[in-house]
Amino acid sequence: MLECRALSKAFATKTVIESFSFEVRRGEIVGLLGPNGAGKTTLIRMILDLFPPDAGEVLLMGKRLSGTIRDQVGYLPEERGLYKKGRLGETLEYLAMLHGVPRAVAAQRVHEALEALGYLPYAKRRIMELSKGMTQRAQFIAASAHHPVFMVLDEPFSGLDPVGVQWALQTIRKYRSEGATILLSAHQMAMVEKMCDRVVMVHRGRRVLYGTLGEIRAKWPTGVARVESADDLSAREGVRKLDDGNWEIALRDQAPESVLARLIEDGVAVRAFEPVDATLENIFLDVVHGEPELPRTDGASS
């Protein structure tokens, strides 16, 4: 569905994306990860042809983005972009029509989407008069009313309460069940781990992780051990505090037995010690904080 081939982009003298390659297969949900400032937004803008790459190319369904192909793309921006003074129903219909949907069809689709949310009484309200949660849900309608085959969802859970997050999860699954392929950029690692078939991570403009979670775990030896202790372990390397009396230690190629032995030798009162497989969040944090040993995978095959 999507091929990004050796994309590079610089602004003035700063290289933001460097020789970045990955693909999204038809029917997948692929998670796009990276810390703030890593280059995710620039990458998304190149995919959507908002920024031209300095090198490389983007292909959607084997072709460069053009008018008819562009109409098959849905985009949920991180910075929500509905016209604040526009009326809800009219604005959503207009945005669908920009993608080539006939007026009558756009009106019917928007009516059905608003009805499903219980928002029909607000159809003639100006968007600036709606709550933030309502505006967030309306943005999902704007991204999907033209029935795109490929969707880019940039931080779709941002600003939603727990009920809204569950609604967003169900909505994204619904998009896929209806045939959409999705590139999902999010900071909520548990959500990405639950929903995505594969993930790609950008850090300092380079591709550093790519594949299924199983493939990444196999290639990235960063299991963790959960430790229960009343002692303060925060000064130790690779330790993260979970809650009172519970800690997580990144193993980083160390045998769990040797980590436990070192804790005991140092006089730590260990009440419980359990090695566990690394979560996507563990791997993400290890990549971000584990320099300079980052593996360079940009341009390599998965």
ZAMI-827780 format. One record per atom (N, C-alpha, C, O, CB): x, y, z; residue in three letters. Coordinates in steps of 0.2 Angstrom, whole numbers, plus 5000, padded with zeros to 4 digits. Glycine has a CB too. Layout:
// ZAMI-827780
XYZALA;...
//
This chain:
// ZAMI-827780
500449945000MET;500050005000MET;500450065000MET;500350114996MET;499550005006MET;500950075005LEU;501450125005LEU;502150105005LEU;502350055008LEU;501250175012LEU;502550135001GLU;503250125001GLU;503650195002GLU;503550234998GLU;503450094994GLU;504050195007CYS;504450255008CYS;505150225006CYS;505450185010CYS;504450285015CYS;505450255001ARG;506150234999ARG;506650285000ARG;506750334997ARG;506150214991ARG;507150275005ALA;507750315006ALA;507550385006ALA;507850425003ALA;508250305001ALA;507050405010LEU;506850475011LEU;507350515015LEU;507550495021LEU;506150485014LEU;507550575013SER;507950615017SER;507650695016SER;507350705011SER;508650615014SER;507750725022LYS;507550795022LYS;507950835026LYS;508050815032LYS;506750795024LYS;508150895024ALA;508550945028ALA;508251015028ALA;507951025023ALA;509250945026ALA;508251045033PHE;508051115033PHE;508651155035PHE;508951155040PHE;507451135038PHE;508851205030ALA;509551235031ALA;510051185032ALA;510151145027ALA;509551285037ALA;510451185037THR;511051145038THR;510851085043THR;511251035044THR;511551175041THR;510151075045LYS;509951025049LYS;509650965046LYS;509150985042LYS;509551055055LYS;509950905046THR;509650855043THR;509050825048THR;509250805053THR;510150795041THR;508450825045VAL;507950795050VAL;507750725049VAL;507650685053VAL;507250845049VAL;507750705042ILE;507650635041ILE;508250615036ILE;508350645031ILE;506950625037ILE;508450555037GLU;509050535034GLU;508950455031GLU;508950415035GLU;509750535038GLU;508950455024SER;508950385021SER;508450335024SER;508650285026SER;509550355021SER;507750365025PHE;507250325029PHE;506850285024PHE;506550315020PHE;506850375033PHE;506850215025SER;506450175021SER;505950125026SER;506250105031SER;506850135017SER;505350125023PHE;504950075026PHE;504350065022PHE;504250105017PHE;504750095034PHE;503950015023GLU;503250005020GLU;502749985024GLU;502849965030GLU;503449945014GLU;502149995022VAL;501549985025VAL;501149935020VAL;500949955015VAL;501050045027VAL;501049875022ARG;500649825018ARG;499949835018ARG;499649855023ARG;500849755020ARG;499549815013ARG;498849825013ARG;498549785018ARG;498649725020ARG;498649795006ARG;498049825022GLY;497649795027GLY;498049795034GLY;497749775039GLY;497549725026GLY;498649825034GLU;498949825041GLU;498749895045GLU;498549945042GLU;499749825040GLU;498949885051ILE;499049945055ILE;499749955057ILE;499949905061ILE;498549945061ILE;500150005055VAL;500850005057VAL;500950065061VAL;500650125060VAL;501250015050VAL;501250055067GLY;501350105072GLY;502050145070GLY;502550115069GLY;501450085079GLY;501950215070LEU;502550255069LEU;502750285075LEU;502350325078LEU;502350315063LEU;503350265078LEU;503550285085LEU;504150335084LEU;504450335079LEU;503750225089LEU;504250375090GLY;504850415090GLY;504750465095GLY;504150495096GLY;504950445083GLY;505250485099PRO;505150545104PRO;505050605101PRO;505150615094PRO;505850545108PRO;504850655104ASN;504750725102ASN;505350745098ASN;505950745101ASN;504450775107ASN;505250775092GLY;505850805089GLY;506250755085GLY;506750765082GLY;506350835094GLY;505950695085ALA;506350635081ALA;506350645074ALA;506750615070ALA;506150575083ALA;505750675071GLY;505650685064GLY;505050655061GLY;504950645055GLY;506250645060GLY;504550635066LYS;503950595064LYS;503550645060LYS;503250625054LYS;503550575070LYS;503450705062THR;503050755058THR;503250765051THR;502950765047THR;502950815062THR;503950775051THR;504250785044THR;504150725040THR;503950735034THR;505050805045THR;504150665042LEU;504050605039LEU;503350605036LEU;503250585030LEU;504250545043LEU;502850615041ILE;502150615039ILE;502050665033ILE;501650655029ILE;501750625045ILE;502350725034ARG;502250775029ARG;502550755022ARG;502250775017ARG;502450845031ARG;503050725022MET;503350695016MET;502850645013MET;502750645007MET;504050675017MET;502650595017ILE;502150545015ILE;501550575011ILE;501250555006ILE;501950505020ILE;501250635014LEU;500650665012LEU;500850715007LEU;500350755004LEU;500350695018LEU;501450725004ASP;501650764999ASP;501550845001ASP;501450884997ASP;501250754993ASP;501650855008LEU;501550925010LEU;502350955010LEU;502351015009LEU;501350925017LEU;502750905011PHE;503550925010PHE;503750885005PHE;503750825005PHE;503850915017PHE;504150915000PRO;504450864995PRO;505150844998PRO;505450875002PRO;504650904989PRO;505250774998PRO;505950755000PRO;506550774996PRO;506450794990PRO;505950675000PRO;507050785000ASP;507650804996ASP;507950744992ASP;508250754987ASP;508250835001ASP;507850684995ALA;508050624991ALA;507550574993ALA;507250574998ALA;508750604993ALA;507550524988GLY;507050464989GLY;506350484986GLY;506250534983GLY;506950454997GLY;505950434987GLU;505250444985GLU;504750404989GLU;504850354993GLU;505150414978GLU;504050424988VAL;503550394992VAL;503050374986VAL;502850404982VAL;503150454996VAL;502850304987LEU;502350274982LEU;501750254986LEU;501850214991LEU;502750224978LEU;501150274984LEU;500550244987LEU;500250204982LEU;500050224976LEU;500150304989LEU;500150144983MET;499850094978MET;500250094972MET;499950084967MET;499150104977MET;500950094973GLY;501350094967GLY;501450154963GLY;501850154958GLY;501150044963GLY;501150214965LYS;501150274961LYS;501350334966LYS;501150334972LYS;500550284958LYS;501550384963ARG;501650444967ARG;501050484968ARG;500550474964ARG;502150494963ARG;500950514974LEU;500350544976LEU;500150594971LEU;500550644969LEU;500450584983LEU;499550594968SER;499250634964SER;498450644965SER;498250624970SER;499350614956SER;498150684961GLY;497450704963GLY;497050644965GLY;496750644970GLY;497150734957GLY;496950594960THR;496450544961THR;496750494967THR;496350474971THR;496350494955THR;497350484968ILE;497650444973ILE;497550484980ILE;497450454985ILE;498350424972ILE;497650544979ARG;497650594985ARG;496950584989ARG;496850584995ARG;497750664984ARG;496450584984ASP;495750574987ASP;495550514990ASP;495050504994ASP;495250584981ASP;496050464990GLN;495950404994GLN;496350395000GLN;496350345003GLN;496150344989GLN;496650455002VAL;497050465008VAL;496650505014VAL;496350555012VAL;497650495007VAL;496550475020GLY;496250505025GLY;496850535030GLY;497250495031GLY;495750465029GLY;496750595033TYR;497250615037TYR;496950645043TYR;496550695043TYR;497750675034TYR;497150625049LEU;496950655056LEU;497550685058LEU;498050655061LEU;496650595061LEU;497650755058PRO;498250785060PRO;498250795068PRO;497750795071PRO;498250855057PRO;498850795070GLU;498950805077GLU;498650875080GLU;498350875085GLU;499750805079GLU;498850925076GLU;498550985077GLU;497850985074GLU;497851005068GLU;498951045075GLU;497350975077ARG;496650975074ARG;496451035070ARG;496651095072ARG;496150955079ARG;496151025064GLY;496151085060GLY;495451095057GLY;495351115051GLY;496551065054GLY;494951085061LEU;494251105058LEU;494151185059LEU;494451215063LEU;493751075062LEU;493751205054TYR;493651285054TYR;493151295060TYR;492551275060TYR;493251305047TYR;493451335064LYS;493051355071LYS;492451385070LYS;491951375074LYS;493551395075LYS;492351435065LYS;491751465064LYS;491251435059LYS;490651455058LYS;491951535061LYS;491451375056GLY;491051335052GLY;490551295056GLY;490651285062GLY;491451295048GLY;489951285053ARG;489451235057ARG;489651165056ARG;489951145050ARG;488751255054ARG;489551125061LEU;489851055061LEU;489651015055LEU;490050995051LEU;489551025067LEU;489051005053GLY;488850965048GLY;489050995041GLY;489350955037GLY;488050965048GLY;488951055040GLU;489151085034GLU;489951075033GLU;490151065027GLU;489051165033GLU;490351085038THR;491051085037THR;491251015036THR;491751005031THR;491351105044THR;490950965039LEU;491150895037LEU;490950875030LEU;491350835027LEU;490850845043LEU;490350895028GLU;490150885021GLU;490650915016GLU;490850885011GLU;489450915020GLU;490850975018TYR;491251015013TYR;491950975013TYR;492250965007TYR;491451085016TYR;492250955018LEU;492850915018LEU;492850855014LEU;493250835011LEU;493150905025LEU;492250815015ALA;492150755011ALA;492150775003ALA;492450734999ALA;491550715013ALA;491750825002MET;491750844995MET;492450864992MET;492550854986MET;491250904994MET;492850894996LEU;493550904993LEU;493850844991LEU;494350854987LEU;493950944999LEU;493650784993HIS;493950724991HIS;493550694985HIS;493650634984HIS;494050674997HIS;493150734982GLY;492750704977GLY;492150664978GLY;491850644974GLY;493250654973GLY;491850674984VAL;491250644986VAL;490650684984VAL;490650744986VAL;491250624994VAL;490150664980PRO;489650704978PRO;489250734984PRO;489250704990PRO;489150664974PRO;488950794983ARG;488650824989ARG;488150784993ARG;488150774999ARG;488350894987ARG;487650754989ALA;487150714992ALA;487450654996ALA;487250635002ALA;486650684987ALA;487950624993VAL;488250564997VAL;488650585003VAL;488650555008VAL;488750524992VAL;488950645002ALA;489350675008ALA;488850695014ALA;488950675020ALA;489750735006ALA;488250725012ALA;487750735017ALA;487550675020ALA;487450675027ALA;487250775014ALA;487350625017GLN;487150565020GLN;487650535024GLN;487450505030GLN;486950515014GLN;488250525022ARG;488850495026ARG;488950535033ARG;488950505038ARG;489450495023ARG;488950605032VAL;489050645038VAL;488450635043VAL;488450635049VAL;489150715036VAL;487850635040HIS;487250625044HIS;487250565048HIS;487050565054HIS;486550625040HIS;487450505045GLU;487450445048GLU;488050445053GLU;487950415059GLU;487650385043GLU;488550475052ALA;489150475057ALA;488950515063ALA;489050495069ALA;489750505054ALA;488650575062LEU;488450615068LEU;487850585072LEU;487850585078LEU;488150685065LEU;487450545068GLU;486850505072GLU;487150455076GLU;486950445082GLU;486350475067GLU;487650415074ALA;487950365077ALA;488350395084ALA;488350355089ALA;488550325073ALA;488550455084LEU;488850485090LEU;488350515094LEU;488550545100LEU;489350535087LEU;487750525092GLY;487250565095GLY;487350635095GLY;487150675099GLY;487250545103GLY;487650655089TYR;487850735088TYR;487350765083TYR;487450825082TYR;488550735086TYR;486850735081LEU;486450765076LEU;486150835079LEU;486050885075LEU;485850725074LEU;485950835085PRO;485650905088PRO;486150955087PRO;486051015088PRO;485450895095PRO;486850945086TYR;487350995086TYR;487551005079TYR;488051045078TYR;487950975090TYR;487250975074ALA;487450985067ALA;487551055065ALA;487951065060ALA;487050945062ALA;487151095067LYS;487151165065LYS;487451215070LYS;487451275069LYS;486351195064LYS;487751185075ARG;488151225079ARG;488851245076ARG;489151205072ARG;488351185086ARG;489151295078ARG;489751315076ARG;490351275079ARG;490251255085ARG;489951395076ARG;490851255076ILE;491351205079ILE;491651235085ILE;491751205090ILE;491851195074ILE;491751305085MET;491951335091MET;491551335097MET;491751345103MET;492151415090MET;490951315096GLU;490451305102GLU;490451235105GLU;490151225110GLU;489751325100GLU;490751195102LEU;490751125104LEU;491351105109LEU;491851145110LEU;490851075098LEU;491251055113SER;491751035118SER;492351005114SER;492350995108SER;491450985123SER;492951005118LYS;493550975115LYS;493450905113LYS;493650885107LYS;494150985119LYS;493150865117GLY;492950795115GLY;492550785109GLY;492650745105GLY;492650755121GLY;492050825108MET;491650825102MET;492050845096MET;491950815091MET;490950875103MET;492450895097THR;492850915091THR;493350865089THR;493450855083THR;493250985093THR;493550825094GLN;494050775092GLN;493650715088GLN;493950695083GLN;494350745099GLN;493050695091ARG;492750645087ARG;492550675080ARG;492550635075ARG;492050625091ARG;492350735080ALA;492150765073ALA;492750755068ALA;492650745062ALA;491950835074ALA;493350765071GLN;493950765067GLN;494050695064GLN;494250685058GLN;494550785071GLN;493850645067PHE;493850575065PHE;493350565059PHE;493550535054PHE;493650525070PHE;492750595059ILE;492350595054ILE;492650635048ILE;492550605042ILE;491650635056ILE;492950685049ALA;493250725043ALA;493850685040ALA;493950685034ALA;493550785046ALA;494150645044ALA;494650595041ALA;494450535037ALA;494750505033ALA;495150575046ALA;493750525038SER;493550455036SER;492950465031SER;492750405028SER;493450415041SER;492550515031ALA;491950525027ALA;491950505020ALA;491550485017ALA;491650585028ALA;492550515017HIS;492650505010HIS;492850425009HIS;493050405003HIS;493250545007HIS;492850385014HIS;493050315014HIS;493750305011HIS;493750265006HIS;492550275010HIS;494250325014PRO;494950325011PRO;495150245012PRO;494950215016PRO;495450365015PRO;495650225007VAL;495950165008VAL;496550165012VAL;496750115014VAL;496050135001VAL;496850225013PHE;497450235017PHE;497350295021PHE;497150345019PHE;498050245012PHE;497550285028MET;497450335033MET;498050345037MET;498450295039MET;496850315038MET;498150405038VAL;498750425043VAL;498450465049VAL;498050515048VAL;499250475039VAL;498450425054LEU;498150455061LEU;498750475065LEU;499150435068LEU;497750395064LEU;498850545066ASP;499350575070ASP;499150585077ASP;498750635078ASP;499650635066ASP;499350555082GLU;499150555089GLU;498350555090GLU;498050605092GLU;499450625092GLU;498050505087PRO;497250505088PRO;496950505095PRO;496450515096PRO;497050445084PRO;497450485100PHE;497150475107PHE;497250545111PHE;497050545116PHE;497450425110PHE;497650595107SER;497750655111SER;497150695113SER;496750705109SER;498250695107SER;497150715119GLY;496550755122GLY;495950715123GLY;495450745125GLY;496450805117GLY;495950645123LEU;495350615124LEU;495350585131LEU;495850565134LEU;495250555119LEU;494750585134ASP;494750555141ASP;494650475140ASP;494650455134ASP;494050575145ASP;494750435145PRO;494750365145PRO;494150335140PRO;494250285136PRO;494750325151PRO;493550365141VAL;492950345137VAL;493150355130VAL;492950315125VAL;492350375139VAL;493350415128GLY;493550435122GLY;494150395118GLY;494050375113GLY;493750505121GLY;494550375123VAL;495150325120VAL;494850265118VAL;495050235113VAL;495650315125VAL;494350235122GLN;494050175120GLN;493650175113GLN;493650135109GLN;493650145126GLN;493350235113TRP;492950245107TRP;493450255101TRP;493250225095TRP;492550315107TRP;493950285102ALA;494450295096ALA;494750225094ALA;494850215088ALA;495050345098ALA;494950185099LEU;495150115098LEU;494650075093LEU;494850045088LEU;495350075104LEU;494050075095GLN;493550045092GLN;493450075085GLN;493350035080GLN;492850045096GLN;493450135084THR;493450175078THR;493950155073THR;493850135067THR;493350245078THR;494550145075ILE;495150135071ILE;495050055069ILE;495250045063ILE;495850145075ILE;494850015074ARG;494749945072ARG;494249935066ARG;494249895062ARG;494549905078ARG;493749985067LYS;493149985062LYS;493450005055LYS;493249975050LYS;492550035064LYS;493850055055TYR;494150075049TYR;494550015045TYR;494450005039TYR;494650135050TYR;494849975049ARG;495249925046ARG;494749865044ARG;494849845038ARG;495749895051ARG;494249855048SER;493749805046SER;493449825039SER;493149775036SER;493249795051SER;493349885038GLU;493049915032GLU;493549915026GLU;493349935021GLU;492749975033GLU;494149895027GLY;494649895022GLY;495249945022GLY;495649945017GLY;494249895015GLY;495249985027ALA;495750035027ALA;496450015029ALA;496449965034ALA;495550095031ALA;496950035026THR;497650025029THR;497850085033THR;497750145030THR;498150005023THR;498150075038ILE;498250135043ILE;498950145045ILE;499350095047ILE;497850125049ILE;499250205045LEU;499850225048LEU;499650265054LEU;499350315054LEU;500350265043LEU;499850235060LEU;499650265066LEU;500250295070LEU;500650255072LEU;499250215071LEU;500250355071SER;500750385075SER;500550405082SER;500050435083SER;501050455072SER;500850375087ALA;500550385094ALA;501150375099ALA;501650345098ALA;500050335096ALA;501050405105HIS;501550405111HIS;501250355116HIS;501650335120HIS;501550475114HIS;500650325115GLN;500450275120GLN;500650205118GLN;500350175114GLN;499650285120GLN;501150185121MET;501550125119MET;501050065120MET;501050015115MET;502150115123MET;500650065125ALA;500150005126ALA;499650005121ALA;499449945119ALA;499850015133ALA;499450065118MET;498950065113MET;499250035106MET;498949995103MET;498650135112MET;499850055105VAL;500250035099VAL;500349965099VAL;500249925094VAL;500850075098VAL;500549935105GLU;500649865106GLU;500049825105GLU;500049765102GLU;500949855113GLU;499449855107LYS;498849815107LYS;498549815100LYS;498249765098LYS;498349845111LYS;498649865096MET;498349875089MET;498749865083MET;498449835078MET;498049945089MET;499349875083CYS;499749875077CYS;500049805075CYS;500249765080CYS;500349925078CYS;500049795069ASP;500349735066ASP;501149735066ASP;501449685068ASP;500149715059ASP;501349795064ARG;502149805064ARG;502249875067ARG;501749925067ARG;502449795057ARG;502849895068VAL;503049965071VAL;503649985067VAL;504049945065VAL;503149965078VAL;503750045066VAL;504350075064VAL;504550135068VAL;504050175070VAL;504350095056VAL;505150145070MET;505350195075MET;505850245072MET;506350215069MET;505550165081MET;505750305072VAL;506250355070VAL;506550385076VAL;506150405081VAL;505950405065VAL;507250395076HIS;507550435082HIS;508150475078HIS;508550445075HIS;507850375087HIS;508150535080ARG;508650585077ARG;508650575069ARG;509150575066ARG;509250565080ARG;508050565066GLY;508050555059GLY;508150495056GLY;508150485050GLY;508450605056GLY;508350445060ARG;508550375057ARG;508050325059ARG;507750335064ARG;509250355060ARG;508050275055ARG;507550215057ARG;507950175062ARG;508550145060ARG;507350175051ARG;507750155068VAL;508050115072VAL;507750055074VAL;508050005077VAL;508250165079VAL;507050055073LEU;506649995074LEU;506149985069LEU;505950035066LEU;506349995081LEU;506049915067TYR;505649905061TYR;505449835061TYR;505849785061TYR;505949925054TYR;504849815061GLY;504549745061GLY;504049735066GLY;503749785069GLY;505149705063GLY;503849675067THR;503349655071THR;503649655078THR;504249665079THR;503049585070THR;503149655083LEU;503449665090LEU;503849605092LEU;504349605095LEU;502849665095LEU;503649545089GLY;504049485090GLY;504749485087GLY;505249465090GLY;503749425088GLY;504749515081GLU;505449525078GLU;505849575081GLU;506449565082GLU;505349545070GLU;505549625084ILE;505949675087ILE;506249655094ILE;506849665096ILE;505549735088ILE;505849615097ARG;506049585104ARG;506649535102ARG;507149535106ARG;505449545107ARG;506549495097ALA;507149455096ALA;507749485094ALA;508349455095ALA;506949405090ALA;507749545091LYS;508349575088LYS;508549625094LYS;509149645093LYS;508149615082LYS;508149645099TRP;508349695103TRP;508349665110TRP;507849665114TRP;507849755103TRP;508949645113PRO;509049605119PRO;508949655125PRO;509449675128PRO;509649565120PRO;508349675127THR;508249725132THR;507649695137THR;507249735138THR;508049785129THR;507649635139GLY;507249615144GLY;507249655150GLY;507749685151GLY;507249535145GLY;506749645154VAL;506749685161VAL;506649635166VAL;506449575166VAL;506249745161VAL;506849655172ALA;506649625178ALA;506249665183ALA;506449725184ALA;507349595182ALA;505749645186ARG;505349685190ARG;505549665197ARG;505549605199ARG;504549665189ARG;505749715201VAL;505949705208VAL;505549735213VAL;505349795212VAL;506749735208VAL;505349695218GLU;505049725224GLU;505549735230GLU;505849695232GLU;504449685226GLU;505649805232SER;506049815237SER;505949885240SER;505749935236SER;506849815234SER;505949895246ALA;505849955250ALA;506450005249ALA;506350065251ALA;505649945257ALA;506949975247ASP;507550025246ASP;507450065240ASP;507150045235ASP;508249975245ASP;507850115240ASP;507850165234ASP;508350145229ASP;508950145230ASP;507950235236ASP;508150125223LEU;508550095218LEU;508650145212LEU;508950135207LEU;508250035215LEU;508350215213SER;508350255207SER;509050275205SER;509050305199SER;507950315210SER;509550275209ALA;510250295207ALA;510550245202ALA;511050255199ALA;510650315213ALA;510250185202ARG;510650125198ARG;510450135191ARG;509950165189ARG;510350065201ARG;510950115187GLU;510850125179GLU;510250075177GLU;510250015179GLU;511450105176GLU;509850105172GLY;509350065169GLY;508750045173GLY;508350005172GLY;509650005167GLY;508650085179VAL;508050075183VAL;507550125182VAL;507650185181VAL;508350075191VAL;506950095182ARG;506350145182ARG;505850125188ARG;505750065189ARG;505950135175ARG;505650175191LYS;505150165197LYS;504450155194LYS;504250195190LYS;505150235202LYS;504150105196LEU;503450085194LEU;502950115199LEU;502550155197LEU;503350015194LEU;502950095205ASP;502550125211ASP;502950115217ASP;503550095217ASP;501850095211ASP;502650125223ASP;502950115229ASP;503150045230ASP;502749995230ASP;502450135235ASP;503850035231GLY;504149975232GLY;504249925226GLY;504449875227GLY;503749935237GLY;504049955220ASN;504149915214ASN;504549955209ASN;504450015208ASN;503449895211ASN;505049915206TRP;505549945201TRP;505649905195TRP;505449845195TRP;506249955205TRP;505849925190GLU;505949895184GLU;506749905182GLU;506949965181GLU;505449915178GLU;507049855181ILE;507749855179ILE;507849825172ILE;507649775170ILE;508249825184ILE;508149865167ALA;508349845160ALA;508949795161ALA;509449815164ALA;508449905156ALA;508849735158LEU;509349685159LEU;509949705154LEU;510549695155LEU;509049615157LEU;509749725147ARG;510249745142ARG;510749695142ARG;511349705143ARG;510549815144ARG;510649635140ASP;511049575138ASP;511349545145ASP;511749495144ASP;511649595134ASP;511149565151GLN;511449535157GLN;510949475159GLN;510349485158GLN;511449585162GLN;511249425161ALA;510849365164ALA;510449395170ALA;510749425174ALA;511249305165ALA;509749375171PRO;509449395176PRO;509749375183PRO;509749415188PRO;508749365176PRO;510049315183GLU;510349295189GLU;510949335191GLU;511049345197GLU;510649225188GLU;511349365187SER;511849405188SER;511649475191SER;511949505195SER;512349415182SER;511049495188VAL;510749565191VAL;510549555198VAL;510649595202VAL;510149585186VAL;510149495199LEU;509949485206LEU;510549475211LEU;510549505216LEU;509549415206LEU;511049435209ALA;511649425213ALA;511949495215ALA;512149505220ALA;512149385210ALA;511949545210ARG;512349605211ARG;511849645216ARG;512149685220ARG;512349645205ARG;511249645216LEU;510749675220LEU;510949655227LEU;510949695232LEU;510049675218LEU;510949585228ILE;511049565235ILE;511749575237ILE;511849595243ILE;510949485235ILE;512249575233GLU;512949595235GLU;512949665238GLU;513349685242GLU;513449585229GLU;512549705234ASP;512549775236ASP;512149795242ASP;512049855244ASP;512349825230ASP;511849745245GLY;511449745251GLY;510749775250GLY;510349795255GLY;511749795256GLY;510449765244VAL;509749785243VAL;509349725246VAL;509449665244VAL;509649795235VAL;508849745249ALA;508349705252ALA;507849685247ALA;507349725246ALA;507949735259ALA;507949635243VAL;507449615238VAL;506949565240VAL;507049515243VAL;507849575232VAL;506249585240ARG;505749545242ARG;505449505236ARG;505249445238ARG;505149595245ARG;505549525230ALA;505349485224ALA;505749505218ALA;505849565218ALA;504549495223ALA;505849455214PHE;506249475208PHE;505949425202PHE;505949365203PHE;507049455209PHE;505749465197GLU;505449425191GLU;505649455185GLU;505549505183GLU;504649425192GLU;506049405181PRO;506249425174PRO;505549425169PRO;505249375170PRO;506749385171PRO;505449475165VAL;504949475161VAL;505149495154VAL;505649535153VAL;504349525163VAL;504749485149ASP;504849505142ASP;504749575142ASP;504349605145ASP;504449475137ASP;505149615138ALA;505149685137ALA;504549705134ALA;504349675129ALA;505749715133ALA;504149755136THR;503649785132THR;503849835127THR;504449855127THR;503149825137THR;503449855123LEU;503649905118LEU;503849965121LEU;504350005119LEU;503049925113LEU;503549985127GLU;503850045130GLU;504550035133GLU;504950085133GLU;503350065136GLU;504649975136ASN;505349965138ASN;505849975132ASN;506350005133ASN;505449895141ASN;505649945126ILE;506149945121ILE;506250015118ILE;506750045117ILE;505849905115ILE;505650055118PHE;505650125116PHE;506150165121PHE;506550205118PHE;504950155116PHE;506050155127LEU;506450195132LEU;507250175131LEU;507650215132LEU;506250185139LEU;507350115130ASP;508050085130ASP;508350115123ASP;508950135123ASP;508050015129ASP;507950125118VAL;508250155112VAL;508450225113VAL;508950245111VAL;507750145106VAL;507950265116VAL;508050335117VAL;508550345121VAL;508950395120VAL;507350365119VAL;508650305127HIS;509150325132HIS;509750285131HIS;510250285135HIS;508850315139HIS;509750235126GLY;510350185126GLY;510950205121GLY;511350165120GLY;510050125124GLY;510950265119GLU;511450285115GLU;512150285118GLU;512150295125GLU;511350365112GLU;512750275115PRO;512850285108PRO;512750215104PRO;513050205099PRO;513450315106PRO;512550165108GLU;512550095105GLU;511950085100GLU;511750025099GLU;512550045110GLU;511550135098LEU;510950125094LEU;511150085087LEU;511650105084LEU;510650185092LEU;510850035086PRO;510949995079PRO;510650035074PRO;510150065074PRO;510649925079PRO;511050045068ARG;510750085062ARG;510450035058ARG;510749995055ARG;511350125059ARG;509750045056THR;509450005052THR;509150035046THR;508750005042THR;508849965056THR;509250105045ASP;508950135040ASP;509150105033ASP;509750095032ASP;509050215040ASP;508650095029GLY;508750075022GLY;508849995022GLY;508849975017GLY;509350105020GLY;508849965028ALA;508949895028ALA;508249855027ALA;507749885028ALA;509249865034ALA;508249795024SER;507649765024SER;507349735030SER;507749725035SER;507649705019SER;506749725031SER;506449705037SER;506549625038SER;506449605043SER;505749715038SER;
//
